[in-house]
């Protein structure tokens, strides 16, 4: 058995040898670390540069301030006492939402499992009638016309046409055009008719989708893939959570309510206040820089394509007559009065539309191709939309457009002339009007809550605070009632504000701190959870 008299000396020689062997490699590792550092530095510097270009110095400083504020407030909210308070308040909010949405009581029957034996049609209809009234004690409150948008009802006769068409094609699926050729033809004709309304070129094309959200999502997907292939854009900064694409909040002029032309996005008309963006200006920028412009006409739909000049109103150009406009979305289920779940996304060329498609030739189930997010789609809705458009026709839509636009104009003019505490946001040219408060003692959200007490279901607008009304055919006969109630609501908000209404509480929380919007988001999430509480 051997022994080592000097262990330290025995270790020195191997270590020296290892150092000599790894010396060049260590140098290369240092170079690699430096290269990685500078690479990351360039990447983040580039992102910061593009963020500054998109947002500007002032907005970027505000972004940093907001991030720091949110971080500080979140630390504060981690304190046990604050966590308990937040948990308690959120619990109250969830319970309040549940009480407003979920019927309760001994007479409420919950159907949580399949019945052992199937029920008759008479039983089903009777149960539906019970469910219609078990929450509020009445059904069909939408027929009173006290809604902002939501229900775009074309009348009883049109409803019969929709249900008849739906009944005929209730099992149809456009995924199988060989089995349901009529549905394929009707979808193509819907696209063609809407393209005609929006002055589509000979190369114009499109797809019927499930609504404005899907139409816009499809446009985002199309431009993302187009940008990747045509312009080499691998990190787009143009949209939305579904596609992990960075969002830039577009500044809006506080007076005109139009977007800043540094950004290529526009609506005609936009949802919050009904303003029309400068689509012609966006089109010029798109042509100059070889970019696409999508115009969101989901809300304007079957209002803005019709001539408004005889009514004393004028829309600036917004459709395919502008050469830079490359896609438009239009909801047939709004002012087109088609059944809910139908919209059209239009493109200038078939080549651009192809970026929307999903095609997989490698699936073991065979070649799979879908024009939009949905695979199977309800052909009955397409049939209903086609039937509605055929029944109403150009003259019918023109009459509807005129009555709705005149009612909107009447409301806007009356607010400006006879309710001095309020002002109209921008100069809405079509079917939407929003009004904020210019009186220090009148909170616009208090006005909205006071209108809720009078049976109105209005929407809220932020930055600035305002309430919004999308006028429909149901609104037209109750304009006088709306204006009278609005005057009373303003006085109530001024003289006896409750401070407890839904709008005040919810949006007041949103403005309460840097994390206020996150708290509002939590409440919105609780609202969605409650929708699925049986």
Phi, psi and omega per residue, in radians:
X1 nan 2.142 -3.107
X2 -1.574 2.802 3.101
X3 -2.313 2.717 3.126
X4 -1.858 2.021 -3.096
X5 -1.316 -0.513 -3.123
X6 -2.323 1.489 -3.077
X7 -1.025 -0.646 -3.098
X8 -1.102 -0.737 3.135
X9 -1.151 -0.583 -3.135
X10 -1.176 -0.482 -3.125
X11 -1.492 -0.458 -3.039
X12 -1.089 -0.788 -3.054
X13 -1.117 -0.807 3.091
X14 -1.099 -0.665 -3.138
X15 -1.152 -0.696 3.111
X16 -1.121 -0.693 3.126
X17 -1.133 -0.737 3.136
X18 -1.122 -0.690 3.130
X19 -1.124 -0.715 3.128
X20 -1.135 -0.656 -3.116
X21 -1.246 -0.706 -3.064
X22 -1.587 -0.075 -3.096
X23 -0.931 -0.945 3.132
X24 -1.053 -0.654 3.140
X25 -1.158 -0.691 3.114
X26 -1.077 -0.679 3.103
X27 -1.108 -0.701 3.115
X28 -1.164 -0.625 3.094
X29 -1.123 -0.678 3.092
X30 -1.089 -0.727 3.115
X31 -1.117 -0.731 -3.137
X32 -1.110 -0.724 3.122
X33 -1.112 -0.718 3.116
X34 -1.130 -0.730 3.134
X35 -1.093 -0.740 3.122
X36 -1.105 -0.714 3.128
X37 -1.060 -0.836 -3.106
X38 -1.215 -0.556 3.086
X39 -1.106 -0.836 3.121
X40 -1.119 -0.652 3.118
X41 -1.071 -0.763 3.133
X42 -1.145 -0.750 -3.125
X43 -1.038 -0.872 -3.089
X44 -1.264 -0.558 3.064
X45 -1.138 -0.699 3.116
X46 -1.114 -0.756 3.116
X47 -1.107 -0.714 3.120
X48 -1.111 -0.692 3.137
X49 -1.086 -0.835 -3.117
X50 -1.191 -0.571 3.077
X51 -1.131 -0.753 3.117
X52 -1.110 -0.695 3.130
X53 -1.130 -0.691 -3.090
X54 -1.331 -0.692 -3.007
X55 -1.757 -0.441 -3.055
X56 1.504 2.834 -3.072
X57 -1.148 -0.813 -3.085
X58 -1.063 -0.848 -3.128
X59 -1.142 -0.626 3.132
X60 -1.162 -0.700 3.086
X61 -1.090 -0.715 3.102
X62 -1.104 -0.666 3.110
X63 -1.070 -0.786 3.137
X64 -1.117 -0.762 3.122
X65 -1.037 -0.737 -3.141
X66 -1.123 -0.741 3.132
X67 -1.078 -0.773 3.132
X68 -1.128 -0.756 3.136
X69 -1.067 -0.762 3.128
X70 -1.086 -0.698 3.137
X71 -1.091 -0.782 -3.118
X72 -1.141 -0.784 -3.113
X73 -1.152 -0.657 3.109
X74 -1.092 -0.696 3.076
X75 -1.051 -0.744 3.135
X76 -1.101 -0.691 -3.110
X77 -1.251 -0.226 3.095
X78 -1.354 -0.223 3.088
X79 -1.055 2.402 -3.085
X80 -0.922 -0.730 -3.112
X81 -1.122 -0.681 3.138
X82 -1.256 -0.652 3.108
X83 -1.071 -0.713 3.122
X84 -1.114 -0.714 -3.129
X85 -1.151 -0.779 3.138
X86 -1.098 -0.758 3.139
X87 -1.062 -0.727 3.136
X88 -1.121 -0.817 -3.097
X89 -1.176 -0.691 3.116
X90 -1.167 -0.605 3.077
X91 -1.096 -0.717 3.091
X92 -1.104 -0.729 -3.127
X93 -1.114 -0.744 3.127
X94 -1.102 -0.730 3.139
X95 -1.136 -0.684 3.122
X96 -1.105 -0.746 3.108
X97 -1.091 -0.764 -3.117
X98 -1.106 -0.714 -3.140
X99 -1.129 -0.500 -3.123
X100 -1.469 -0.372 -3.023
X101 -1.980 -0.501 -3.015
X102 -1.854 2.050 3.129
X103 -1.151 2.488 -3.126
X104 -2.368 2.867 3.104
X105 2.178 2.899 -3.058
X106 -1.162 -0.384 -3.084
X107 -1.604 -0.029 -3.136
X108 -1.482 2.131 3.131
X109 -1.782 2.263 -3.135
X110 -1.905 2.236 -3.103
X111 -1.747 1.566 -2.997
X112 -1.780 -0.198 3.077
X113 -2.364 2.778 3.085
X114 -1.098 2.434 3.072
X115 -1.176 2.600 3.133
X116 -1.069 -0.791 3.089
X117 -2.043 2.509 -3.122
X118 -1.098 2.625 -3.111
X119 -1.659 2.739 3.132
X120 -1.403 2.871 3.100
X121 -1.084 -0.700 3.128
X122 -1.048 -0.754 3.126
X123 -1.106 -0.760 -3.115
X124 -1.064 -0.806 -3.129
X125 -1.144 -0.683 3.113
X126 -1.127 -0.691 3.135
X127 -1.191 -0.677 3.076
X128 -1.067 -0.707 3.131
X129 -1.104 -0.681 3.082
X130 -1.104 -0.790 -3.101
X131 -1.140 -0.525 3.123
X132 -1.068 -0.560 -3.012
X133 -1.965 -0.093 -2.992
X134 -1.248 -0.306 3.126
X135 -1.554 -0.822 -3.031
X136 -1.977 -0.175 -3.111
X137 1.517 -0.024 3.103
X138 -2.574 2.783 3.123
X139 -2.166 2.822 3.067
X140 1.190 0.549 -3.130
X141 -1.118 -0.361 3.141
X142 -1.150 -0.392 -3.108
X143 -1.201 -0.274 3.139
X144 -1.302 -0.233 3.097
X145 1.409 0.201 -3.086
X146 -1.643 0.790 -3.113
X147 -2.163 2.616 2.943
X148 -1.607 1.875 -3.104
X149 1.074 -2.237 3.045
X150 1.157 -1.028 -3.111
X151 -2.037 1.979 3.132
X152 -1.859 1.476 -2.970
X153 -1.700 2.210 -3.109
X154 -1.666 0.037 3.125
X155 2.002 2.884 -3.065
X156 -1.108 -0.719 -3.122
X157 -1.096 -0.728 3.135
X158 -1.157 -0.623 3.116
X159 -1.094 -0.677 3.102
X160 -1.146 -0.668 3.119
X161 -1.112 -0.746 3.137
X162 -1.096 -0.834 -3.088
X163 -1.176 -0.569 3.099
X164 -1.167 -0.783 3.112
X165 -1.124 -0.709 3.137
X166 -1.086 -0.749 -3.127
X167 -1.067 -0.681 -3.094
X168 -1.187 -0.605 -3.036
X169 -2.072 0.499 -3.003
X170 -1.143 -0.390 -3.140
X171 -1.783 0.066 -3.023
X172 -1.346 2.699 -3.102
X173 -2.546 2.015 -3.126
X174 -1.075 -0.222 3.084
X175 -1.123 -0.296 -3.124
X176 -2.151 1.290 -3.073
X177 -1.142 -0.400 3.107
X178 -1.281 -0.465 3.132
X179 -1.516 -0.589 -3.103
X180 -2.172 1.202 -3.061
X181 -1.110 -0.546 -3.128
X182 -1.143 -0.671 -3.142
X183 -1.160 -0.714 3.077
X184 -1.023 -0.780 -3.125
X185 -1.133 -0.729 -3.134
X186 -1.138 -0.687 3.112
X187 -1.090 -0.794 3.131
X188 -1.073 -0.647 -3.123
X189 -1.287 -0.595 3.043
X190 -1.048 -0.833 3.128
X191 -1.039 -0.765 -3.120
X192 -1.104 -0.731 -3.123
X193 -1.156 -0.725 -3.139
X194 -1.216 -0.674 3.062
X195 -1.016 -0.683 3.129
X196 -1.102 -0.722 3.110
X197 -1.059 -0.618 -3.065
X198 -1.753 0.375 3.048
X199 0.959 0.784 3.125
X200 -1.140 2.558 3.096
X201 -1.273 3.046 3.126
X202 -1.053 -0.477 -3.141
X203 -1.524 -0.008 -3.078
X204 -1.053 2.590 -3.103
X205 -2.722 3.114 3.141
X206 -3.135 -3.002 -3.112
X207 -2.557 2.509 3.001
X208 -1.479 2.276 3.136
X209 -2.060 -3.044 -3.083
X210 -1.514 -0.109 -3.130
X211 2.806 3.130 -3.092
X212 -1.059 -0.642 3.137
X213 -1.065 -0.844 3.136
X214 -1.161 -0.650 3.121
X215 -1.042 -0.776 -3.123
X216 -1.253 -0.661 3.067
X217 -1.051 -0.718 3.124
X218 -1.134 -0.653 3.083
X219 -1.122 -0.741 3.108
X220 -1.063 -0.794 3.137
X221 -1.085 -0.725 -3.135
X222 -1.085 -0.850 -3.100
X223 -1.259 -0.524 3.052
X224 -1.082 -0.846 -3.111
X225 -1.252 -0.621 3.072
X226 -1.110 -0.776 3.140
X227 -1.092 -0.643 3.131
X228 -1.156 -0.756 -3.056
X229 -1.431 -0.746 -3.003
X230 -1.539 -0.662 -3.043
X231 -2.007 0.002 3.093
X232 1.220 0.468 -3.129
X233 -1.503 1.955 -3.112
X234 -1.753 -0.291 3.116
X235 -2.236 1.313 -3.085
X236 -1.154 2.599 3.113
X237 -2.226 1.193 -2.985
X238 -2.403 -0.118 -3.032
X239 -2.985 -2.222 -1.982
X240 -2.309 2.847 -3.013
X241 -1.098 -0.626 -3.082
X242 -1.064 -0.563 -3.067
X243 -1.926 0.213 3.122
X244 0.941 0.800 3.134
X245 -1.899 2.325 -3.047
X246 -1.093 2.396 -3.134
X247 -1.717 2.295 2.947
X248 -1.953 2.147 3.104
X249 -1.344 2.128 -3.032
X250 -1.482 2.184 3.109
X251 -1.165 2.494 -3.133
X252 -2.089 2.361 3.085
X253 -1.092 2.219 -3.025
X254 -1.165 -0.380 -3.120
X255 -1.683 -0.926 -3.084
X256 -1.396 -0.371 -3.108
X257 1.165 0.470 3.127
X258 -1.871 2.757 -3.089
X259 -1.334 2.730 3.023
X260 -1.221 2.248 -3.032
X261 -1.263 0.064 3.038
X262 -1.255 -0.210 -3.022
X263 -2.115 2.400 -3.038
X264 -1.636 1.288 3.047
X265 -2.641 2.551 -3.125
X266 -2.822 2.715 3.119
X267 -2.209 2.634 3.056
X268 -2.647 1.609 0.017
X269 -1.748 2.862 3.129
X270 -1.541 2.760 -3.026
X271 -1.213 -0.845 -2.965
X272 -1.044 -0.758 -3.020
X273 -2.364 0.072 3.055
X274 1.350 0.193 -3.130
X275 -1.313 2.776 3.056
X276 -1.883 2.236 3.095
X277 -1.332 2.873 -3.131
X278 -1.397 1.381 -3.079
X279 -1.175 -0.598 3.125
X280 -1.084 -0.728 3.097
X281 -1.127 -0.704 3.089
X282 -1.119 -0.679 3.126
X283 -1.066 -0.744 3.129
X284 -1.095 -0.728 3.107
X285 -1.120 -0.705 -3.132
X286 -1.100 -0.746 3.124
X287 -1.146 -0.658 -3.117
X288 -1.144 -0.684 -3.037
X289 -1.899 0.182 3.118
X290 0.980 0.968 3.120
X291 -2.116 2.953 3.065
X292 -1.733 2.665 3.041
X293 -2.193 2.147 3.018
X294 -1.784 2.303 3.110
X295 -1.918 2.105 3.129
X296 -1.489 1.775 3.085
X297 -1.936 0.441 -3.100
X298 -1.025 -0.742 -3.128
X299 -1.440 -0.674 3.109
X300 -1.139 -0.586 3.026
X301 0.468 -1.861 -3.047
X302 -1.716 0.458 3.020
X303 -1.842 -0.968 -2.980
X304 -1.235 -0.406 3.120
X305 -1.247 -0.261 -3.066
X306 -1.634 2.619 -3.049
X307 -1.146 2.165 3.129
X308 -1.817 -0.135 -3.100
X309 -1.047 -0.621 3.082
X310 -1.080 -0.321 3.126
X311 -1.639 0.092 -3.127
X312 1.447 0.247 -3.138
X313 -2.070 2.676 -3.101
X314 -2.481 2.206 3.037
X315 -1.716 2.424 3.019
X316 -1.277 2.793 3.130
X317 -0.967 2.492 -3.069
X318 -2.586 -0.147 -2.962
X319 -1.902 -2.734 -3.031
X320 -1.214 -0.093 3.010
X321 -1.136 -0.418 3.036
X322 -1.450 2.080 -2.997
X323 -1.108 -0.423 -3.125
X324 -1.440 -0.234 3.116
X325 -1.320 2.138 -3.057
X326 -1.971 -0.260 3.066
X327 -2.729 2.665 -3.135
X328 -2.495 2.418 3.017
X329 -1.940 2.426 -3.088
X330 -2.471 2.195 3.126
X331 -1.528 1.996 3.036
X332 -1.269 -0.372 -3.075
X333 -1.545 0.140 3.003
X334 -1.756 -1.858 -3.070
X335 -1.324 0.015 2.970
X336 -1.483 -0.210 3.063
X337 1.123 0.298 3.056
X338 -1.289 2.856 3.127
X339 -1.094 2.583 -3.129
X340 -1.013 2.364 -3.139
X341 1.910 0.375 3.110
X342 -2.373 2.347 3.099
X343 -2.649 2.923 3.117
X344 -2.273 2.282 2.978
X345 -1.873 2.166 -3.064
X346 -1.976 2.557 3.103
X347 -2.237 2.681 3.131
X348 -1.210 -0.588 -3.091
X349 -2.411 2.665 3.040
X350 -1.095 -0.541 -3.137
X351 -1.060 -0.692 3.118
X352 -1.249 -0.689 -3.133
X353 -1.061 -0.548 -3.096
X354 -1.071 -0.441 3.095
X355 -1.217 -0.256 3.094
X356 -1.400 -0.530 -3.005
X357 -1.139 2.700 2.915
X358 -2.018 2.120 -3.136
X359 -2.284 2.216 3.112
X360 -2.261 1.769 -3.136
X361 -1.456 -0.029 -3.026
X362 -1.824 -0.018 -3.108
X363 -1.145 2.428 -3.122
X364 -1.170 -0.324 3.102
X365 -1.455 0.052 -3.117
X366 1.969 3.126 3.115
X367 -1.182 2.240 3.129
X368 -2.043 2.254 3.125
X369 -2.449 2.310 3.125
X370 -2.394 2.404 -3.118
X371 -1.329 -0.295 -3.090
X372 -2.564 -2.949 -3.112
X373 -1.054 -0.761 -3.083
X374 -1.261 2.495 2.967
X375 -1.540 -1.436 3.008
X376 -1.209 2.438 3.112
X377 -2.361 2.648 -3.136
X378 -1.353 1.810 3.109
X379 -1.091 -0.426 3.140
X380 -1.094 -0.602 3.110
X381 -1.204 -0.676 3.079
X382 -1.087 -0.766 3.115
X383 -1.083 -0.709 3.114
X384 -1.109 -0.736 3.131
X385 -1.127 -0.771 3.135
X386 -1.069 -0.768 -3.123
X387 -1.106 -0.731 3.133
X388 -1.084 -0.813 -3.101
X389 -1.124 -0.649 3.103
X390 -1.194 -0.643 -3.078
X391 -1.280 -0.742 -3.064
X392 -1.334 -0.865 3.129
X393 1.238 3.041 -3.079
X394 -1.046 -0.809 -3.098
X395 -1.114 -0.707 3.133
X396 -1.124 -0.750 3.107
X397 -1.154 -0.645 3.130
X398 -1.127 -0.760 3.102
X399 -1.079 -0.768 3.130
X400 -1.088 -0.786 3.141
X401 -1.009 -0.819 -3.089
X402 -1.114 -0.751 -3.119
X403 -1.142 -0.684 -3.122
X404 -1.231 -0.785 -3.110
X405 -1.160 -0.706 3.108
X406 -1.117 -0.675 3.103
X407 -1.131 -0.715 3.112
X408 -1.097 -0.785 -3.138
X409 -1.104 -0.667 -3.139
X410 -1.119 -0.718 3.112
X411 -1.128 -0.825 -3.122
X412 -1.058 -0.773 -3.129
X413 -1.146 -0.686 -3.130
X414 -1.168 -0.699 3.101
X415 -1.074 -0.792 -3.123
X416 -1.147 -0.625 -3.014
X417 -1.569 -0.554 -2.952
X418 -2.194 0.003 3.079
X419 -2.193 1.483 -3.006
X420 -1.123 -0.320 -3.132
X421 -1.310 -0.309 -3.064
X422 -1.987 2.812 3.006
X423 -2.436 2.637 3.141
X424 -1.505 2.326 3.117
X425 -1.306 2.118 3.093
X426 1.136 -2.658 3.133
X427 -2.314 1.336 -3.016
X428 -1.098 2.214 -3.048
X429 -1.675 -0.030 -2.982
X430 -2.352 -1.894 -2.905
X431 -2.002 0.086 -3.100
X432 -2.163 2.420 3.066
X433 -2.404 2.449 3.096
X434 -2.317 2.543 -3.129
X435 -2.409 2.402 3.088
X436 -1.952 3.136 -3.105
X437 -1.767 2.405 3.010
X438 -2.008 0.216 3.130
X439 -1.875 2.263 -3.061
X440 -1.088 -0.384 -3.110
X441 -1.744 0.106 -3.126
X442 -2.075 2.038 3.060
X443 -1.620 2.192 -3.101
X444 -1.010 -0.617 -3.135
X445 -1.255 -0.524 3.016
X446 -1.104 -0.677 3.091
X447 -1.092 -0.762 3.117
X448 -1.066 -0.724 3.121
X449 -1.187 -0.632 3.092
X450 -1.158 -0.611 3.069
X451 -1.185 -0.581 3.092
X452 -1.073 -0.672 3.102
X453 -1.077 -0.459 -3.121
X454 -1.634 0.218 3.029
X455 1.605 0.082 -3.116
X456 -1.572 2.471 3.100
X457 -1.982 1.551 -3.084
X458 -1.810 2.863 3.136
X459 -1.811 2.754 -3.136
X460 -1.854 2.681 3.107
X461 -2.241 2.484 3.100
X462 -2.049 2.774 3.116
X463 0.926 1.158 0.080
X464 -1.578 2.973 3.051
X465 -1.060 2.298 3.112
X466 -2.839 2.887 2.995
X467 -2.038 2.626 -2.901
X468 -2.249 2.465 3.082
X469 -2.312 2.127 2.965
X470 -1.683 1.969 -3.057
X471 -1.356 2.380 3.088
X472 -2.206 -3.119 3.091
X473 -1.103 -0.474 3.101
X474 -1.251 -0.452 -3.124
X475 -1.341 -0.562 -2.987
X476 -0.892 -0.835 -3.104
X477 -1.310 -0.141 -3.091
X478 -2.034 0.423 3.134
X479 -1.078 -0.763 3.140
X480 -1.061 -0.733 3.106
X481 -1.089 -0.746 3.137
X482 -1.044 -0.832 -3.091
X483 -1.151 -0.694 3.110
X484 -1.131 -0.771 3.120
X485 -1.140 -0.642 -3.129
X486 -1.138 -0.729 3.102
X487 -1.074 -0.770 3.119
X488 -1.129 -0.693 -3.119
X489 -1.139 -0.653 3.108
X490 -1.111 -0.756 3.126
X491 -1.137 -0.688 3.100
X492 -1.115 -0.744 -3.139
X493 -1.136 -0.547 -3.115
X494 -1.406 -0.711 -3.010
X495 -1.669 -0.524 -3.071
X496 -2.510 1.068 3.138
X497 -1.150 2.375 -3.089
X498 -1.465 -0.604 -3.092
X499 1.245 0.143 -3.043
X500 -2.160 0.017 -3.095
X501 -1.216 2.928 -3.088
X502 -1.085 -0.829 -3.121
X503 -1.086 -0.825 -3.110
X504 -1.081 -0.810 -3.087
X505 -1.164 -0.834 -3.052
X506 -1.190 -0.908 -3.065
X507 -1.395 -0.395 2.994
X508 -1.130 -0.685 3.058
X509 -1.075 -0.704 -3.131
X510 -1.081 -0.487 -3.122
X511 -1.726 0.063 -2.993
X512 -1.321 -0.511 -3.103
X513 -2.827 -3.141 -3.138
X514 -1.127 -0.483 3.126
X515 -1.760 0.160 3.102
X516 -0.934 -0.826 3.111
X517 -1.018 -0.580 3.105
X518 -1.171 -0.654 3.093
X519 -1.129 -0.727 3.076
X520 -1.078 -0.681 3.090
X521 -1.071 -0.672 3.096
X522 -1.112 -0.701 3.117
X523 -1.162 -0.701 3.100
X524 -1.098 -0.661 3.093
X525 -1.135 -0.703 3.090
X526 -1.101 -0.645 3.082
X527 -1.053 -0.812 3.132
X528 -1.111 -0.706 3.095
X529 -1.037 -0.697 -3.078
X530 -1.170 -0.493 3.131
X531 -1.026 -0.426 -3.078
X532 -1.876 0.369 3.071
X533 -1.607 1.952 -3.058
X534 -1.327 nan nan
